[in-house]
Amino acid sequence: MTAASTFALDWVKSLRRVVISDARELGDVRRNAAAFLARRAGDRRSSFERNLRPSLDATRFTEVPYLASIGYLIAAGVLLHPPIDDLRKSLEKTVRRAAHTVERSGYADDALCACGLLLLARAVNSASTVASIDANLNNMLASDASMACIATVTLGTPVRASFALDRDSVEQLAVAVLLHRIDDGLARKLFPGFPADVEGHLLALLAKHTYSPAADLASMLVLAAIEARVAVSDDELPAADGRCDLGIVVALKEEFRILFERFEHRHTHVEDGGRSYYIFDVGSLAGERPSRCVATLVGEMGTNRTGVVTEKMLARWDPSVIAVVGIAGGIHKDVRLGDVIIASEVSNYVEGAKAVDGASGTSFDRASDSFKPRHLLLDRVRNFEFASRTSFQKWETTCERRCAALGVDVEPLRKSELLPAKPAQLEGHVASGPAVVTSSAFVAWIRGGDRTCLCVEMESGGAMITGHMDPSQRDVIVIRSISDLADERKAVLDKIGGGALRRYAMENALDFLWALIEAGVLPRGPDDVAQEPNRTRPETTEEVLLRVLHEHADENGEVTTSWAEIRRWLGGTTADVHAAAIHLKDDGHFRSQMFEGGPDGMCNVVLRR
């Protein structure tokens, strides 16, 4: 890195501490305006896009600053799927309000909001609104260089004949740098006579250390200008090697695309062993270090593929926990569209099944091969609603607002109670197998083997098997959101709004995962996780016991012996191996088990392969 880059990076870090908040609210007009200018200046990793979740709140479409914020994000290309019709209606109502009263018009005396509204009017193709706001903007005098730059870029013409540039003003030089990178012709018209090397002049002025940043728009544009001037963002991207705290496995490209939007401008891409991985950080609400995450796209549905991909991820990145995230089909009367399911057990409904002949032809007898997440992990997730009450309620509110802003004809679904206003977080069994289920009869066959199954999907079974077979017994959490009902209505539901329900469900699942990460619910590696690849740790009593049981099992995986003998196998340990075996049972390591006579009695277990 050059000396100029090192110097600029120091200033970026200093400015971020002052003007960037970890809680990035979508309605923050100033930061969104800065993101708009940064994008236009060619910065694709702007600080102002960090920690931003572009989830719209339809109940705020009457607020002018909120609409203006949306305008900036759409124009910047950050908000990719806005509800155009709803925004157009809200915007047209807004500009009809009485002028010259901020509380009633919201933009007549506020050039920053007016620019955002104009960008929104263009995005939703409201010609009359564009003309109205354009006329008002041209009558406004920009009070400072920051606002003059934003208005000039928005209008495509200087808002005044010229602006006397103060060469000793960091703020004015910063906006000149941004405008110069966006449109040199506009820059020279608005700021005639600015230095030939305006970018170098800005850095030289900062080198005097006389500038004191503040949490205002001007300082935000100084940060945007420095980031656009020197490619410093990469210095804070995650390393391309080392361990990760969380591995995220997603099956389909349409699902991964939604995940990718969350880390697009702050990730490191790694290709290894013919597979792409994306490394990024998620902040903590408790002030702890961010969680380092690695995500990968399976590319196709299927338990076998997912199992192989999960195994490669474990070997390459050694995450403390694997999260399988995606959409699923609901198969239980208590499940509704948009609900999020946390798997307390995953049943591979075809694995080990037996084909038999009957009066009506060939059928399958299920073998009920199933796996459970580790008890400690499941207990922490099931208590999330109570132990992290604020985070859970924030997730509920976000999903509720998203449902209200779907922007498609879902009223029949609401009337039939298939789409609740607020999704539920449910815990239960998940059926995983090789079939795309669109048949009520097939659903009945699945539920015939386990009537507690809440949904059906095609990936988590493979990840669960891999986690259980890993020598370290990796944690696997399955998070699924309901996009259809796995019956004859699936095709119809999938087509609503061009897949709006599928996107809605995936957003709900991802928001739940993010809430778990931020609240510190999911296990993490050591604090030096990124510097210690494949760090080993002492085996727990459960891990040692499981290993020894496998060593002494017969060809069918069965072990029958006394607890005294097991303690002898463990080298005469004084640990409570009886309690450890109960934990292994709860975590699903045994196909069957019988403990007789307490800690001094007999143990009979059949281990999973």
C-alpha positions as CSV (number, residue, x, y, z in Angstrom):
1,M,0.0,0.0,0.0
2,T,1.3,3.5,-0.9
3,A,1.9,6.2,1.8
4,A,-1.1,8.1,0.4
5,S,-3.3,5.0,0.7
6,T,-2.1,4.4,4.3
7,F,-2.7,8.0,5.2
8,A,-6.2,8.0,3.6
9,L,-7.1,4.7,5.4
10,D,-6.3,6.4,8.7
11,W,-8.7,9.2,7.9
12,V,-11.3,6.7,6.7
13,K,-11.1,4.9,10.0
14,S,-11.3,8.2,12.0
15,L,-14.3,9.4,10.0
16,R,-16.1,6.2,10.3
17,R,-16.0,6.4,14.1
18,V,-17.7,9.8,13.9
19,V,-20.2,9.6,11.1
20,I,-21.1,5.9,10.7
21,S,-23.5,4.2,13.1
22,D,-23.7,0.4,13.5
23,A,-27.5,0.7,13.6
24,R,-28.0,1.7,10.0
25,E,-31.6,2.9,9.6
26,L,-33.1,2.9,6.1
27,G,-34.8,6.3,6.7
28,D,-31.5,8.1,7.3
29,V,-31.7,10.8,4.6
30,R,-28.2,12.2,5.0
31,R,-26.4,8.8,4.9
32,N,-28.5,7.7,2.0
33,A,-27.6,10.9,0.1
34,A,-23.9,10.2,0.8
35,A,-24.3,6.6,-0.4
36,F,-25.9,8.0,-3.6
37,L,-23.0,10.4,-4.3
38,A,-20.5,7.6,-3.4
39,R,-22.1,5.2,-5.9
40,R,-22.2,7.9,-8.6
41,A,-18.5,8.6,-7.9
42,G,-17.7,5.0,-8.7
43,D,-17.3,3.6,-5.1
44,R,-19.0,0.2,-4.9
45,R,-18.0,-0.4,-1.3
46,S,-19.1,2.8,0.4
47,S,-19.1,2.9,4.2
48,F,-22.7,4.2,3.9
49,E,-23.9,0.9,2.7
50,R,-22.5,-1.1,5.7
51,N,-25.0,-2.5,8.2
52,L,-27.9,-1.4,6.0
53,R,-30.9,-3.8,5.7
54,P,-33.0,-2.5,2.8
55,S,-36.4,-3.7,4.2
56,L,-39.1,-1.2,3.5
57,D,-41.8,-0.1,6.1
58,A,-45.0,0.6,4.2
59,T,-46.5,2.3,7.2
60,R,-43.9,5.1,6.7
61,F,-44.8,5.9,3.1
62,T,-46.5,9.0,4.3
63,E,-43.3,10.4,5.8
64,V,-41.5,12.7,3.3
65,P,-38.0,12.1,4.7
66,Y,-38.6,8.3,4.4
67,L,-39.7,8.6,0.8
68,A,-36.7,10.8,0.0
69,S,-34.4,8.2,1.6
70,I,-35.9,5.5,-0.6
71,G,-35.3,7.8,-3.6
72,Y,-31.6,8.0,-2.9
73,L,-31.2,4.3,-2.4
74,I,-33.0,3.4,-5.6
75,A,-30.9,5.9,-7.6
76,A,-27.8,4.4,-6.0
77,G,-28.8,0.9,-7.0
78,V,-28.8,-0.2,-3.4
79,L,-32.6,-0.9,-3.2
80,L,-33.3,-3.3,-6.0
81,H,-36.9,-4.4,-5.6
82,P,-39.0,-1.4,-4.5
83,P,-42.9,-1.6,-4.7
84,I,-43.2,0.9,-7.5
85,D,-47.0,1.3,-7.6
86,D,-47.3,1.9,-3.8
87,L,-44.4,4.4,-3.8
88,R,-45.9,6.3,-6.8
89,K,-49.3,6.6,-5.0
90,S,-47.7,7.8,-1.8
91,L,-45.4,10.2,-3.6
92,E,-48.2,11.8,-5.6
93,K,-50.2,12.4,-2.5
94,T,-47.2,14.0,-0.8
95,V,-46.5,16.6,-3.4
96,R,-50.2,17.7,-3.4
97,R,-49.9,18.9,0.2
98,A,-49.8,22.6,1.0
99,A,-46.4,24.1,0.2
100,H,-43.9,26.0,2.4
101,T,-44.7,24.0,5.6
102,V,-42.2,21.4,6.4
103,E,-44.6,19.4,8.6
104,R,-47.2,19.4,5.8
105,S,-45.1,19.2,2.6
106,G,-41.8,18.0,4.0
107,Y,-39.7,19.2,1.1
108,A,-40.7,22.8,0.2
109,D,-38.0,24.3,2.4
110,D,-35.6,21.2,2.5
111,A,-33.4,20.8,-0.5
112,L,-32.0,17.5,0.7
113,C,-35.5,15.9,0.9
114,A,-36.5,17.5,-2.4
115,C,-33.6,15.9,-4.2
116,G,-34.5,12.5,-2.8
117,L,-38.1,12.9,-3.8
118,L,-37.1,13.9,-7.3
119,L,-35.0,10.8,-7.7
120,L,-37.9,8.7,-6.4
121,A,-40.3,10.4,-8.8
122,R,-38.0,9.5,-11.7
123,A,-37.7,5.9,-10.5
124,V,-41.5,5.4,-10.3
125,N,-42.1,7.2,-13.6
126,S,-44.3,9.9,-12.2
127,A,-43.9,12.7,-14.8
128,S,-46.2,15.2,-13.1
129,T,-44.4,14.8,-9.8
130,V,-41.0,15.2,-11.5
131,A,-42.1,18.5,-13.0
132,S,-43.5,19.8,-9.7
133,I,-40.4,19.0,-7.6
134,D,-38.0,20.1,-10.4
135,A,-39.6,23.5,-10.4
136,N,-39.3,23.8,-6.7
137,L,-35.7,22.7,-6.7
138,N,-34.7,25.2,-9.3
139,N,-36.1,28.0,-7.1
140,M,-34.0,26.9,-4.1
141,L,-30.6,28.3,-3.3
142,A,-28.2,25.8,-2.0
143,S,-26.9,27.1,1.3
144,D,-23.6,25.2,1.3
145,A,-21.3,23.3,-1.0
146,S,-22.5,19.9,0.2
147,M,-26.1,20.6,-0.8
148,A,-25.0,22.4,-4.0
149,C,-23.2,19.1,-5.0
150,I,-26.2,16.9,-4.3
151,A,-28.7,19.2,-6.0
152,T,-26.4,19.6,-9.1
153,V,-25.9,15.8,-9.5
154,T,-29.7,15.3,-9.0
155,L,-30.7,17.9,-11.5
156,G,-27.9,17.3,-14.0
157,T,-27.1,21.1,-14.1
158,P,-25.5,23.5,-11.6
159,V,-28.0,24.9,-9.1
160,R,-26.3,28.3,-9.4
161,A,-24.0,30.1,-11.7
162,S,-20.9,29.3,-9.6
163,F,-19.7,28.6,-6.1
164,A,-16.7,30.3,-4.6
165,L,-14.6,27.4,-3.6
166,D,-12.6,27.9,-0.5
167,R,-9.3,26.0,-1.1
168,D,-8.8,25.8,2.7
169,S,-12.1,24.1,3.3
170,V,-12.0,20.3,3.7
171,E,-15.7,20.0,3.2
172,Q,-15.8,22.1,0.0
173,L,-12.8,20.3,-1.5
174,A,-14.5,17.0,-0.7
175,V,-17.6,17.8,-2.6
176,A,-15.5,19.1,-5.5
177,V,-13.7,15.7,-5.6
178,L,-17.0,13.8,-5.7
179,L,-18.5,16.1,-8.4
180,H,-15.2,15.9,-10.3
181,R,-15.4,12.1,-10.4
182,I,-19.1,12.1,-11.3
183,D,-19.0,14.8,-14.0
184,D,-16.0,16.9,-14.6
185,G,-17.9,19.4,-16.7
186,L,-20.5,20.0,-14.0
187,A,-17.6,20.3,-11.4
188,R,-15.9,23.0,-13.4
189,K,-19.1,25.0,-13.9
190,L,-20.1,24.8,-10.2
191,F,-16.6,25.3,-8.9
192,P,-14.6,27.4,-11.5
193,G,-10.9,27.5,-10.9
194,F,-10.6,24.6,-8.5
195,P,-7.1,23.1,-8.2
196,A,-6.0,20.8,-11.0
197,D,-5.1,18.1,-8.6
198,V,-8.2,18.6,-6.4
199,E,-7.9,15.1,-4.9
200,G,-4.3,15.5,-3.9
201,H,-5.1,19.0,-2.5
202,L,-7.8,17.4,-0.3
203,L,-5.3,14.9,1.2
204,A,-2.7,17.6,1.7
205,L,-5.2,19.7,3.6
206,L,-6.1,16.8,5.8
207,A,-2.4,16.1,6.5
208,K,-2.3,19.4,8.4
209,H,-4.6,17.7,11.0
210,T,-6.6,20.9,11.5
211,Y,-9.9,19.3,10.4
212,S,-12.3,18.1,13.1
213,P,-15.1,15.8,11.7
214,A,-18.6,16.0,13.0
215,A,-21.7,13.8,12.6
216,D,-23.1,16.0,9.8
217,L,-23.6,15.8,6.1
218,A,-20.4,17.6,5.3
219,S,-18.2,15.1,7.2
220,M,-20.1,12.3,5.5
221,L,-19.2,13.6,2.1
222,V,-15.6,14.0,3.2
223,L,-15.6,10.3,4.0
224,A,-17.2,9.5,0.7
225,A,-14.6,11.6,-1.2
226,I,-11.7,9.9,0.5
227,E,-13.1,6.4,-0.2
228,A,-13.7,7.3,-3.8
229,R,-10.2,8.8,-4.1
230,V,-8.2,5.8,-2.7
231,A,-9.2,2.2,-2.8
232,V,-9.0,1.8,0.9
233,S,-12.2,-0.3,1.6
234,D,-10.4,-3.6,0.9
235,D,-8.1,-3.1,3.9
236,E,-11.1,-3.8,6.2
237,L,-12.5,-6.8,4.3
238,P,-12.2,-10.2,5.9
239,A,-9.1,-12.2,5.3
240,A,-9.1,-14.9,2.6
241,D,-7.9,-17.5,5.0
242,G,-8.3,-18.8,8.5
243,R,-11.3,-20.0,10.5
244,C,-14.9,-18.7,10.4
245,D,-17.5,-18.6,13.1
246,L,-20.5,-19.4,11.0
247,G,-20.9,-21.3,7.7
248,I,-24.1,-20.5,5.7
249,V,-25.3,-23.0,3.1
250,V,-27.9,-22.0,0.6
251,A,-29.3,-24.3,-2.1
252,L,-30.8,-22.1,-4.9
253,K,-29.5,-19.1,-6.8
254,E,-32.7,-17.2,-6.2
255,E,-32.2,-17.7,-2.4
256,F,-28.5,-16.9,-2.5
257,R,-29.1,-13.7,-4.5
258,I,-31.2,-12.3,-1.6
259,L,-28.4,-13.3,0.8
260,F,-25.8,-11.7,-1.4
261,E,-27.5,-8.4,-1.3
262,R,-26.6,-8.2,2.4
263,F,-22.9,-8.4,2.0
264,E,-22.3,-7.5,-1.6
265,H,-20.0,-4.6,-1.0
266,R,-18.1,-5.9,2.1
267,H,-17.0,-9.4,1.4
268,T,-14.0,-11.3,0.2
269,H,-14.5,-13.9,-2.6
270,V,-12.4,-17.1,-2.4
271,E,-12.2,-19.9,-4.9
272,D,-11.0,-23.2,-3.4
273,G,-11.4,-26.8,-4.6
274,G,-13.7,-25.8,-7.4
275,R,-16.1,-24.0,-5.0
276,S,-16.7,-20.3,-4.4
277,Y,-16.9,-18.9,-0.8
278,Y,-17.9,-15.5,0.3
279,I,-16.4,-14.2,3.6
280,F,-18.0,-11.3,5.5
281,D,-18.5,-10.0,9.0
282,V,-21.8,-9.4,10.9
283,G,-21.6,-7.0,13.8
284,S,-22.6,-7.7,17.4
285,L,-25.2,-5.8,19.4
286,A,-23.2,-6.6,22.6
287,G,-20.1,-4.8,21.5
288,E,-18.2,-8.0,20.9
289,R,-16.0,-8.6,17.8
290,P,-18.0,-9.2,14.7
291,S,-18.9,-12.8,13.7
292,R,-16.9,-13.9,10.7
293,C,-19.2,-15.7,8.3
294,V,-18.6,-17.8,5.2
295,A,-21.4,-18.4,2.7
296,T,-21.6,-20.8,-0.3
297,L,-24.1,-21.6,-3.0
298,V,-24.9,-25.3,-3.6
299,G,-26.5,-24.4,-6.9
300,E,-29.0,-27.3,-7.0
301,M,-31.4,-29.0,-4.7
302,G,-30.7,-32.3,-3.1
303,T,-29.5,-33.8,0.2
304,N,-26.4,-35.5,-1.3
305,R,-25.1,-32.3,-2.9
306,T,-25.7,-30.3,0.2
307,G,-23.9,-32.9,2.3
308,V,-20.8,-32.8,0.1
309,V,-20.8,-29.0,0.0
310,T,-21.1,-28.9,3.8
311,E,-18.2,-31.3,4.2
312,K,-16.0,-29.2,2.0
313,M,-16.9,-26.1,4.0
314,L,-16.1,-27.7,7.3
315,A,-12.8,-28.9,6.0
316,R,-11.8,-25.5,4.5
317,W,-13.2,-23.0,7.0
318,D,-13.7,-25.0,10.2
319,P,-16.9,-23.0,11.3
320,S,-18.3,-23.5,14.8
321,V,-21.8,-23.9,13.4
322,I,-23.4,-24.5,10.0
323,A,-26.7,-22.8,9.1
324,V,-28.8,-24.2,6.3
325,V,-31.1,-21.4,5.3
326,G,-33.8,-21.3,2.7
327,I,-37.5,-21.7,1.8
328,A,-39.7,-24.7,2.3
329,G,-43.2,-26.1,1.8
330,G,-45.5,-26.2,4.8
331,I,-47.3,-29.5,5.5
332,H,-48.9,-28.9,8.9
333,K,-52.1,-27.1,9.8
334,D,-50.3,-24.8,12.2
335,V,-48.0,-23.4,9.5
336,R,-48.6,-20.3,7.4
337,L,-46.9,-18.5,4.6
338,G,-43.9,-16.6,5.8
339,D,-43.5,-18.5,9.1
340,V,-39.9,-19.4,10.1
341,I,-39.2,-23.0,11.1
342,I,-36.3,-24.0,13.3
343,A,-35.7,-27.7,13.0
344,S,-35.7,-29.6,16.3
345,E,-35.3,-32.8,14.2
346,V,-34.6,-33.4,10.5
347,S,-36.0,-36.6,9.1
348,N,-34.5,-38.1,5.9
349,Y,-37.8,-39.6,4.8
350,V,-36.3,-41.7,2.0
351,E,-33.0,-42.7,3.6
352,G,-33.1,-46.4,4.4
353,A,-36.7,-46.7,3.2
354,K,-37.8,-50.2,2.0
355,A,-39.7,-50.8,-1.2
356,V,-42.6,-53.3,-0.7
357,D,-45.3,-54.7,-2.9
358,G,-48.9,-54.3,-1.8
359,A,-52.4,-54.6,-3.1
360,S,-52.2,-51.2,-4.8
361,G,-48.7,-51.6,-6.1
362,T,-45.2,-50.8,-4.9
363,S,-44.9,-48.5,-1.9
364,F,-42.2,-47.4,0.6
365,D,-41.9,-48.3,4.2
366,R,-40.1,-45.5,6.0
367,A,-37.1,-46.2,8.2
368,S,-37.4,-43.0,10.2
369,D,-33.7,-42.0,9.9
370,S,-33.5,-38.6,11.7
371,F,-31.0,-36.2,13.2
372,K,-31.3,-33.5,15.9
373,P,-29.3,-30.4,16.5
374,R,-27.2,-30.4,19.6
375,H,-29.3,-29.8,22.7
376,L,-27.4,-26.7,23.9
377,L,-27.7,-25.0,20.5
378,L,-31.4,-25.8,20.2
379,D,-32.0,-24.6,23.7
380,R,-30.4,-21.2,23.0
381,V,-32.4,-20.7,19.8
382,R,-35.7,-21.7,21.4
383,N,-35.1,-19.2,24.2
384,F,-34.1,-16.4,21.8
385,E,-37.6,-14.9,22.1
386,F,-37.2,-14.5,25.9
387,A,-33.4,-14.1,26.4
388,S,-33.0,-11.5,23.6
389,R,-36.5,-10.0,23.8
390,T,-35.7,-6.7,22.0
391,S,-33.9,-8.5,19.1
392,F,-36.8,-10.9,18.7
393,Q,-39.4,-8.2,18.6
394,K,-37.4,-6.2,16.1
395,W,-37.4,-9.3,13.9
396,E,-41.2,-9.6,14.2
397,T,-41.7,-6.0,13.4
398,T,-39.4,-6.1,10.4
399,C,-41.3,-9.1,9.0
400,E,-44.7,-7.6,9.7
401,R,-43.7,-4.4,7.7
402,R,-42.4,-6.5,4.9
403,C,-45.6,-8.4,4.7
404,A,-47.6,-5.1,4.5
405,A,-45.4,-3.9,1.7
406,L,-45.6,-7.0,-0.5
407,G,-47.2,-4.9,-3.2
408,V,-49.1,-7.8,-4.8
409,D,-52.6,-9.1,-4.6
410,V,-52.4,-11.2,-1.5
411,E,-55.8,-10.2,0.0
412,P,-57.4,-13.6,-0.8
413,L,-54.5,-15.3,1.1
414,R,-55.0,-13.0,4.1
415,K,-58.8,-13.6,4.1
416,S,-58.2,-17.4,4.1
417,E,-55.6,-16.9,6.9
418,L,-52.8,-18.5,4.8
419,L,-50.8,-15.3,5.0
420,P,-50.8,-13.8,8.5
421,A,-50.0,-10.1,9.0
422,K,-47.1,-11.2,11.3
423,P,-45.2,-14.4,10.8
424,A,-44.6,-16.9,13.6
425,Q,-41.3,-18.5,14.6
426,L,-42.0,-22.2,15.1
427,E,-39.9,-25.1,16.3
428,G,-40.5,-28.7,15.0
429,H,-39.6,-31.5,12.7
430,V,-38.5,-31.0,9.1
431,A,-38.8,-33.6,6.4
432,S,-35.9,-33.7,4.0
433,G,-35.7,-35.7,0.8
434,P,-35.0,-35.8,-2.9
435,A,-38.5,-34.7,-4.2
436,V,-40.1,-31.4,-5.0
437,V,-43.4,-31.9,-3.2
438,T,-46.6,-30.7,-4.9
439,S,-48.9,-33.6,-3.9
440,S,-51.3,-33.8,-1.0
441,A,-51.1,-37.6,-1.2
442,F,-47.3,-37.5,-0.9
443,V,-47.6,-35.1,2.0
444,A,-50.0,-37.5,3.7
445,W,-47.4,-40.3,3.2
446,I,-44.6,-38.2,4.8
447,R,-46.8,-37.2,7.7
448,G,-47.9,-40.9,8.1
449,G,-44.3,-41.5,9.3
450,D,-44.2,-38.4,11.5
451,R,-47.3,-36.4,12.1
452,T,-45.3,-33.6,13.8
453,C,-43.4,-32.6,10.6
454,L,-44.0,-28.9,9.9
455,C,-42.4,-28.6,6.5
456,V,-40.7,-30.4,3.6
457,E,-37.5,-29.4,1.8
458,M,-34.5,-31.0,0.0
459,E,-31.2,-30.0,1.6
460,S,-30.9,-30.0,5.4
461,G,-30.8,-33.8,5.7
462,G,-27.4,-33.9,4.0
463,A,-26.0,-31.1,6.1
464,M,-27.2,-32.8,9.3
465,I,-25.6,-36.1,8.4
466,T,-22.3,-34.4,7.6
467,G,-22.4,-32.5,10.9
468,H,-23.1,-35.7,12.9
469,M,-20.4,-37.7,11.1
470,D,-17.7,-35.0,11.5
471,P,-15.2,-36.0,14.2
472,S,-15.9,-32.8,16.1
473,Q,-19.7,-33.3,15.9
474,R,-20.4,-29.9,14.4
475,D,-23.5,-27.9,15.3
476,V,-26.0,-27.5,12.5
477,I,-29.0,-25.2,12.7
478,V,-31.8,-25.4,10.0
479,I,-33.8,-22.2,9.4
480,R,-36.6,-22.5,6.9
481,S,-39.4,-20.1,6.0
482,I,-42.6,-21.2,4.3
483,S,-43.1,-20.1,0.7
484,D,-45.8,-22.6,-0.3
485,L,-47.9,-25.4,1.1
486,A,-46.3,-28.4,-0.8
487,D,-49.6,-29.3,-2.6
488,E,-51.4,-28.5,-5.8
489,R,-51.4,-24.8,-5.0
490,K,-47.6,-24.5,-5.1
491,A,-47.3,-23.4,-8.7
492,V,-50.0,-20.7,-8.2
493,L,-48.4,-19.4,-5.0
494,D,-44.9,-19.3,-6.7
495,K,-46.2,-17.1,-9.5
496,I,-47.8,-14.4,-7.3
497,G,-45.9,-11.2,-7.9
498,G,-43.2,-13.0,-9.9
499,G,-42.1,-15.0,-6.9
500,A,-42.9,-12.3,-4.2
501,L,-43.9,-14.9,-1.6
502,R,-40.6,-16.8,-2.2
503,R,-38.6,-13.7,-1.7
504,Y,-40.7,-12.7,1.3
505,A,-40.1,-16.1,3.0
506,M,-36.3,-16.0,2.3
507,E,-36.0,-12.5,3.7
508,N,-37.8,-13.6,6.9
509,A,-35.4,-16.5,7.3
510,L,-32.3,-14.4,6.7
511,D,-33.5,-11.7,9.1
512,F,-34.0,-14.4,11.8
513,L,-30.5,-15.7,11.2
514,W,-29.0,-12.2,11.4
515,A,-30.9,-11.5,14.6
516,L,-29.4,-14.7,16.1
517,I,-25.9,-13.7,15.1
518,E,-26.2,-10.1,16.3
519,A,-27.6,-11.2,19.7
520,G,-24.7,-13.7,20.2
521,V,-27.0,-16.7,20.3
522,L,-25.0,-18.9,17.9
523,P,-21.7,-20.3,19.1
524,R,-18.5,-18.7,17.8
525,G,-14.8,-19.6,17.6
526,P,-12.1,-18.1,19.8
527,D,-11.4,-14.4,19.5
528,D,-8.5,-15.0,17.2
529,V,-10.7,-17.0,14.9
530,A,-9.4,-15.5,11.7
531,Q,-5.7,-16.2,12.6
532,E,-6.0,-19.7,13.9
533,P,-7.0,-22.1,11.1
534,N,-8.3,-25.5,12.3
535,R,-7.5,-24.9,15.9
536,T,-7.9,-28.0,18.0
537,R,-9.5,-28.2,21.5
538,P,-9.7,-30.8,24.2
539,E,-12.5,-33.4,23.6
540,T,-15.6,-33.2,25.9
541,T,-16.8,-36.2,27.9
542,E,-19.6,-36.6,25.3
543,E,-17.1,-36.7,22.4
544,V,-14.7,-39.1,24.1
545,L,-17.7,-41.4,25.0
546,L,-19.1,-41.4,21.5
547,R,-15.7,-42.2,20.0
548,V,-15.2,-45.1,22.4
549,L,-18.6,-46.5,21.8
550,H,-18.0,-46.5,18.1
551,E,-14.7,-48.4,18.7
552,H,-16.5,-51.1,20.7
553,A,-19.7,-51.4,18.6
554,D,-20.4,-54.6,16.7
555,E,-21.1,-54.7,12.9
556,N,-24.6,-53.4,13.5
557,G,-23.5,-50.5,15.6
558,E,-24.7,-52.0,18.8
559,V,-23.0,-51.8,22.2
560,T,-24.2,-53.8,25.3
561,T,-22.2,-53.4,28.5
562,S,-22.0,-52.0,32.0
563,W,-21.3,-48.4,32.9
564,A,-18.4,-49.7,35.0
565,E,-16.9,-51.3,31.8
566,I,-17.4,-48.1,29.9
567,R,-15.6,-46.1,32.6
568,R,-12.7,-48.7,32.3
569,W,-12.6,-48.1,28.5
570,L,-12.3,-44.4,29.2
571,G,-9.2,-45.1,31.4
572,G,-11.0,-45.2,34.7
573,T,-12.5,-41.7,34.4
574,T,-14.5,-40.2,37.2
575,A,-16.7,-38.2,34.8
576,D,-20.4,-38.8,34.8
577,V,-20.6,-41.0,31.6
578,H,-24.2,-41.9,32.3
579,A,-25.2,-38.2,32.0
580,A,-22.9,-37.8,29.0
581,A,-24.8,-40.7,27.3
582,I,-28.1,-39.0,28.0
583,H,-26.8,-35.9,26.3
584,L,-25.7,-38.0,23.3
585,K,-29.2,-39.5,23.2
586,D,-30.8,-36.0,23.3
587,D,-28.6,-35.0,20.4
588,G,-29.7,-37.9,18.3
589,H,-26.5,-40.0,18.2
590,F,-28.4,-43.3,18.9
591,R,-30.9,-45.1,16.8
592,S,-32.1,-46.8,20.0
593,Q,-31.0,-46.9,23.6
594,M,-31.9,-48.6,26.9
595,F,-30.3,-47.6,30.2
596,E,-31.1,-49.9,33.1
597,G,-30.2,-49.6,36.7
598,G,-28.9,-46.0,36.6
599,P,-25.2,-45.0,36.6
600,D,-24.2,-48.5,38.0
601,G,-26.4,-50.5,35.7
602,M,-26.4,-51.6,32.1
603,C,-26.2,-49.7,28.9
604,N,-27.5,-50.9,25.5
605,V,-27.3,-48.5,22.5
606,V,-27.4,-48.8,18.7
607,L,-25.3,-46.1,17.2
608,R,-26.0,-44.2,14.0
609,R,-23.6,-45.0,11.2
